[in-house]
Amino acid sequence: MATILGRGTVLFVDENNSRASTLRAAVSSAGYNCTIENSARSALRRVKTRSVNVIVASSELTDLHMDTFLESLSRANVNSSVVIYGKNISAGEAISWMRSGVVDVLLDPSDTESLRGALQSAFSRSSSKREKKTLNKKNGLDADVSGTVMLYRSRVMSDLMKKASRVAPIKVTVLLSGESGTGKDVLAREIHSLSRRRGNYIAINCAAIPESLLESELFGYERGAFTGADARRAGKFEAASGGTLLLDEIGDMPLSIQAKLLRVLEEEKITRLGGNATVPVDVRLITATNRDLAGMVQNGTFRKDLYYRIKVIELDIPPLRARKSDIPLLIMSLLQQAAEKFGLSMPEVDPEVIERLKSYGWPGNVRQLKNMMESLLVTAQGKISVEDLPDEFERVREETCSTLELCLPLTLAVVEEQVIKKTLDLNGGNRTKTASLLGIGRRTLQRKLELLNNEGR
């Protein structure tokens, strides 16, 4: 779960007090509560006696080797997440520290956007550690809510998470769009966590349930409603009352159920299958899709009124190939998760592997990266090198790439027009995917296309 700016404590650890003060000023303006310690040992004493969410430490500390400092933090069993910065950090050191659990490594902490992005990810990890213990003790609450967090350092993801943080406390419907495997369920969980709603987080995949069963899954049924209905059963809306309900693959919902969903959203009441009484429900609805709902509205396969009702706020998650600076962070985090899952040790990672993975097209996005990390962890035997990458890796990368030839000189406006049209063609006219790849909002793309059409008349 990402943090909302203005919450939590950041501890800067740097022997250079002037530099630490400058960094503190850079993030204090965003609302973080910041303190400074001038040595690793004094930082250890502080975190053992006071609550610290995130530790931002210089790699140049001299009283303790960084590996020793990180090991001491681990032994102390504190919930603090760690970010390390320094201009002379080698790729090997960065990988080693991230293997040991460091959230991010910054070569230029004076880059305020990178620093704040690292803090956002670090707060996500810290909050996840703290809340997982309490969530597991609460009956009826999804104990997996904090199991996965959005990790990022890219500006496009930082902007997205800032918007999600602003939206989360407000009970408005949210539509999550983006390609398959980008992490829509993870983002929905983060929104739920940030909303501070006390009820359950429940997710249901509309494409995985037959139409004949989907209505009863959503709204429940009364005894005798159909053959085999031996007792009353609550549906997902009742189970999520007071909490959050994610309807994944909303584009696959049949029209007949779309109409009933719209009525539930407008009245905040459900009627169980086979019953007449209405039951009030207090649900924060999030929907997700990788389909072009606007196009489905035009061809009549998705209700227009429901479309506008579920997309009060739309958050479009960019594909992994559009956020390549996040890949090293994701690699180490996914490897750590896989190591815990299979009971294996974290492997060494050749820096060249990370560079190869950053250049890959990732048609399956984060889900594909996760599967690859699990495979490499099991087969690489302690160290992941370039030779361990799948044979088809280069071939798939070439197949997913496309080129655009430009005959210079051209004005920037003409270049932009050609890039937009080429990207739109590559995505089969899907404007949502095109906007995501270009790193702009769908409305911005719409305005640009309208302008191009007007100029072409």
Buried (B, 14 or more C-beta within 10 A) or exposed (E): BBBBBEEBBBBBBBBEEEBBBBBBEBBEEBEBBBBBBBBBBEBBEBBEEEEBBBBBBBBBBEEBEBEEBBEBBEEEEBBBBBBBBBEEBEBEBBBBBBBBBBBBBBEEBEBEEBBBBBBBBBBBBBBBBBBBEEBEEEEEBBBEBBEBBBBBBBBBBBBBBBEBBEBBEEEEBBBBBBBBBBBBBBBBBBBBBBBEBEBBBBBBBBEEBEEEEBBBBBBBBBEEBEEEBEEBBBBBBBBBBEBBBBBBBBBBBBEEBBEBBBEBBEEEEBBBBBBEEEBEBEBBBBBBBBBBBBBBBEEEBBBEEBBEBBBEBBBBBBBBBBBBBBBBBBBBBBBBBBBEEEEBEBBBBBEEBBEBBBEBBBBBBBBBBBBBBBEBBEEBEEEBBEEBBEEEBEEBBEEEEEEEEEEEEEEEEEEBBBBBBBBBEBBEEBBBBBBBBBBBBBEEBBEBBEEBEEEEE
